[in-house]
Amino acid sequence: MKLVNFCRLGLQFATLAVFGCLAPQAEAALLVGSFNNDSILRYDDITGEFVDVFVTSGSGGLNGPTGFTIGPDNNLYVLSILNNSVLRYDGQTGEFIDTFVISGSGGLASPQDLVFGPDGNLYVTSTSTAASNSVLRYDGQTGEFIDAFVPPGSGGVLAPFGLSFGPEDGNLYVSSVFTDNVLRYDGSTGEFIDIFATTDTGVFPGGLNFGPDGNLYVANFLADNIARYNGTTGEFIDFFVATGSGGIDGPVKPVFGPDNNLYISSLNTNQVLRYEGQTGAFIDTFIPSGRGGLDGSGFLLFTSMSDLPKNVSIPEPSSGVALFTLGAVLGAGKLKSLRQKA
């Protein structure tokens, strides 16, 4: 049944083969990617009430929003999976600024998640082909391609999805969907270090984040749970959010909010769920299905709690096999594209 839902949401099969550190802060809110209508919606980060459509449908060519983050310039950077690019929007108004990373730059294909690193550059997981099965690095000021920071297949990575720099060691942690593990790479060189954590077979580990306790939380998309691992050793601790708790179905990425509780998009129920931040117990449905036009609840971001690393280098102010990926559920071949062909 889950695979049927995948198809209905658009699974893709792909062939193997800053700008001003004085910029104003974005208003505190919860941003939610609404995948099927190509927009980013804004909600009150305390009540969950709908505020507005922050990035309007298709703005700047947005086509299938996946991961997004606040950059060192306090603007919003959004992955557009169906045209393989990174778009930049004003962090206060949501207005389109520019295409920060042009389509396919450096081999970018089916990008899933992104993060600004300690060096101020932008890191993006690129997934859909063997040649792009990597983490790509782009100049944090210009968007120009630098290199494949994690080269294709390094450490056995197969369909990289989530990524995060460790808060303590500064290394890069990447979920590898088809090998059911989390891989660790040197945060300065990109060299493979080790398999940091191993999940159950076939659970599709996707989005990941380090929590306030320093431990690593991983969304298992097919198992409908959130696994917790020791943030230092990678040892499995528990299923912090138990399978199906609160009706969770297709968790995208775990995100801790300003209240230290855990928020998760449940893709297949089109909701944002909230869990107690210390116990993992279900609290409530923070954003119900369809609120504010939500259609295909994807990635989340609390604008008051950007995942920008604390030691990020901010520029001086300036004047100006066949692969199918978990990300493809949020990506190519979505329902809208099917309707367009009809």
NUPA-194630 format. One line per 10 residues: their letters; for each residue x, y, z of C-alpha. Coordinates in steps of 0.5 Angstrom, whole numbers, plus 500, padded with zeros to 3 digits. Layout:
<sites>
A) X/Y/Z; ...;
</sites>
This chain:
<sites>
MKLVNFCRLG) 500/500/500; 506/505/502; 509/504/495; 502/505/492; 502/512/495; 509/513/493; 507/512/486; 501/517/487; 505/522/490; 510/521/484;
LQFATLAVFG) 516/516/485; 522/517/480; 526/512/477; 532/515/474; 537/511/470; 544/509/474; 549/511/469; 555/573/505; 552/578/501; 551/582/508;
CLAPQAEAAL) 552/580/515; 548/586/517; 541/584/513; 535/584/517; 533/577/521; 527/573/518; 521/574/522; 520/568/527; 515/563/524; 515/556/521;
LVGSFNNDSI) 516/555/514; 513/549/511; 514/546/503; 508/545/500; 510/540/494; 504/539/490; 503/547/489; 510/549/488; 510/554/494; 513/555/501;
LRYDDITGEF) 507/556/507; 508/560/513; 505/559/520; 505/561/527; 511/558/530; 507/558/537; 500/556/535; 500/553/528; 495/558/525; 496/559/518;
VDVFVTSGSG) 499/566/516; 500/567/509; 503/564/503; 511/566/504; 513/564/497; 508/564/492; 506/558/487; 512/557/482; 515/564/484; 522/564/480;
GLNGPTGFTI) 520/558/477; 520/554/483; 518/547/481; 518/541/487; 520/545/493; 525/540/497; 530/542/502; 530/549/504; 535/553/509; 536/561/511;
GPDNNLYVLS) 543/563/509; 548/567/512; 545/573/508; 538/571/512; 535/570/505; 531/563/504; 535/558/499; 530/553/496; 531/547/492; 527/546/486;
ILNNSVLRYD) 528/539/485; 524/538/478; 529/543/475; 535/541/479; 537/548/482; 537/553/488; 533/559/488; 534/565/493; 528/569/496; 528/575/500;
GQTGEFIDTF) 528/572/508; 523/577/510; 518/578/504; 519/571/500; 520/575/494; 524/572/489; 531/574/488; 535/570/483; 537/563/481; 543/562/486;
VISGSGGLAS) 545/555/483; 543/554/476; 540/548/473; 544/542/473; 551/546/475; 556/541/477; 552/535/475; 546/537/480; 540/532/479; 534/531/484;
PQDLVFGPDG) 537/535/490; 534/533/496; 537/537/502; 542/543/503; 546/546/509; 551/552/509; 557/549/512; 562/552/517; 566/555/511; 560/559/509;
NLYVTSTSTA) 559/555/503; 553/551/500; 552/543/501; 547/540/497; 545/532/496; 545/530/489; 541/523/488; 538/521/482; 544/518/477; 550/515/479;
ASNSVLRYDG) 554/520/476; 551/525/481; 550/520/487; 554/525/491; 554/532/496; 556/538/492; 559/544/494; 557/551/492; 560/558/493; 556/561/499;
QTGEFIDAFV) 557/568/496; 556/567/488; 553/560/488; 558/558/483; 560/550/483; 566/548/487; 567/541/487; 564/534/489; 565/535/496; 563/528/497;
PPGSGGVLAP) 565/524/490; 560/519/487; 559/513/491; 564/515/496; 564/511/503; 558/507/499; 553/512/499; 547/510/495; 542/516/494; 544/521/499;
FGLSFGPEDG) 538/525/502; 539/528/509; 545/532/511; 548/535/517; 554/538/520; 556/535/527; 555/540/532; 561/538/536; 566/535/531; 564/539/525;
NLYVSSVFTD) 564/533/520; 559/532/515; 553/526/516; 549/524/510; 544/519/510; 544/514/505; 537/511/503; 539/505/499; 544/502/504; 540/504/510;
NVLRYDGSTG) 545/507/514; 548/514/516; 555/516/513; 560/520/516; 565/525/512; 571/529/514; 568/536/515; 574/540/512; 576/535/506; 570/531/505;
EFIDIFATTD) 574/524/506; 570/518/508; 571/517/515; 566/511/517; 559/508/517; 556/512/523; 550/509/524; 546/503/521; 538/503/520; 534/497/519;
TGVFPGGLNF) 534/494/512; 529/497/507; 527/503/512; 529/509/507; 533/513/512; 532/520/510; 532/527/513; 536/528/519; 538/533/525; 542/533/531;
GPDGNLYVAN) 537/535/537; 538/539/543; 541/533/547; 547/532/542; 544/526/539; 542/524/532; 535/523/530; 533/520/523; 527/520/519; 525/512/517;
FLADNIARYN) 521/514/511; 518/507/510; 518/505/517; 514/511/519; 518/512/525; 524/517/528; 530/513/530; 535/516/535; 543/515/535; 548/517/540;
GTTGEFIDFF) 551/523/537; 558/521/539; 558/514/538; 553/512/533; 550/507/537; 542/506/537; 539/509/543; 531/508/541; 526/509/536; 524/516/539;
VATGSGGIDG) 518/517/535; 515/510/535; 512/507/529; 505/510/527; 505/514/533; 500/520/532; 498/517/525; 505/519/522; 506/516/515; 512/518/511;
PVKPVFGPDN) 516/522/516; 520/527/512; 525/530/516; 525/531/524; 526/538/526; 526/541/533; 522/547/535; 524/554/539; 520/550/545; 525/544/544;
NLYISSLNTN) 519/539/542; 520/535/535; 516/537/529; 515/532/523; 512/533/516; 508/527/515; 508/527/508; 502/521/506; 497/525/511; 499/532/509;
QVLRYEGQTG) 500/534/516; 505/537/521; 506/533/527; 508/535/534; 512/530/539; 515/532/546; 522/533/546; 524/529/551; 520/523/551; 518/523/544;
AFIDTFIPSG) 510/522/546; 505/525/541; 503/532/543; 498/534/537; 497/535/530; 500/542/530; 498/543/522; 492/539/520; 492/537/513; 490/542/508;
RGGLDGSGFL) 491/548/512; 493/554/508; 492/550/502; 498/545/504; 498/540/499; 504/535/500; 507/537/506; 515/537/506; 521/540/509; 520/544/515;
LFTSMSDLPK) 524/550/518; 523/555/524; 526/561/521; 528/563/529; 532/557/529; 536/556/522; 541/550/522; 546/555/520; 552/552/524; 555/556/530;
NVSIPEPSSG) 562/557/527; 560/559/520; 564/564/516; 560/570/514; 563/574/509; 564/582/510; 558/586/508; 557/588/501; 553/593/497; 550/588/493;
VALFTLGAVL) 542/499/478; 536/504/477; 535/509/482; 529/511/485; 530/516/491; 526/518/497; 527/525/495; 523/523/488; 517/522/493; 518/530/493;
GAGKLKSLRQ) 520/530/486; 520/528/479; 514/525/476; 509/528/482; 502/529/481; 502/535/478; 506/533/472; 502/528/470; 496/532/470; 500/537/465;
KA) 501/531/461; 494/529/461;
</sites>
